[in-house]
């Protein structure tokens, strides 16, 4: 039961720091456990890697922001941790199935990835 509590605390921590440049090492350190144990436990409980969870949440929020706030693609890319609009567009398209500019112009259907709660 202890490991479920650890994963939930880690999820809360990740949600609080989604816009920060965080990695599994920092999250594990904040949970006072080894990175290897944390990654393994997280994967068993959520069926996702830490990086997949962070990427999915960020891309989901980026999609919402592009639709609702009509933000610039480059500004959104930088806000959610991408160094170029090209890398953001590639990840966004893989996740949502449409490019950021198409999503803005057509208000297309976007994939939503909710925060996990255990």
N, C-alpha and C positions, 0 to 999 in steps of 0.2 A: 504494500500500500504506500510505502514511503516513496517509491519511484514515481507513482502517479502524482503525488503532491509536488515532487520536484519538477515534473514535466509541466504541470499547471502553473507553477511559479515561473518557470522558464517562458511559457507562453505569454503570461502577463508581462514579464520583462521585455519580451520581444515586441509586444504590442506598444508598450511605452516608449520603445526606442526604434520604431520602424524607420524613421527618417535619419537615424544615425548610421554610421558605418560600423555595424556590429557583425561579429562572426561567432561561430560556435565556441571558440576559445574564451571570449569575453563573457558569453552567457554562462558557460560552465563555471568560470571563475566566480561569477555573481551568485551561482547556486552552491558554491563551495564543494564542487566535485570535479573529478578529472574529465577532460574533454572527451576522451575515448568512451568512458562510461556514459557521459551525457549523450553523446551522439547515438550510441547504441540503444540506450533507453528511449530516447526521443523517437527513433525510427520504429522501435517495437510498438510503442504506444500510439503513435500518430500515423504510421505507415508512410511517413514523409521524412526526407532528410531536412535538417535545419535550414540549409540553403534553399531547398525547394519551398519550404513554408514561407520563408522571408520573401523570396522572389514572387510567389503567388500573391501574397498579401499586398506587396508593393505595387505589382502590376494591376491588381484589382482596384486599389485606391487611385492609382494614376488614371485608370480608365474613367472612374467616377469624376475625377477632377477635370479631365479633358471635356467630358460631357456637360457637367454642371457649371463649371466656372469658366469654360471656354479659354483655358490657359494655353499659352504657346507650348508647342511640343518640346522645344529645347528646354524651356524653363521647367516643365514637368519632368523631363528626363533627368536633369540635374538634381531636382528636388528628391527624386526617388533613387538616386545613387548611380545613375548611368553617366558615363563621361562623354558620350556623344549621342547625337540624335539617331545615328545609324544603329548603334547597338541597342538603344531603347526601342526603335522601330522594329528591329528584328525580334527582340524578346516580346514586345507587345503583340506583334502579329502572331507569333507562336502561341501565346497565351489566349488571346481574344479571337483570333481568326481573321481580323481585319487590321489595317494599319491605323495608327493614331489619327492621321488626317482624314481618313474615310470615316472613322468613328465620330469625329467632330462634325463633319459635313452632313452626314446622313443620320446622326444620332442612332447608329446601328446598335444591335444587341451586343452587349458585352458580357463576358463571363464574370461572375461575382464569386469571390473566394472569401467566405466569412471567417472571422477569427475562431479558432478552435477553443472549445471549453470542455474540459474533462470532468 
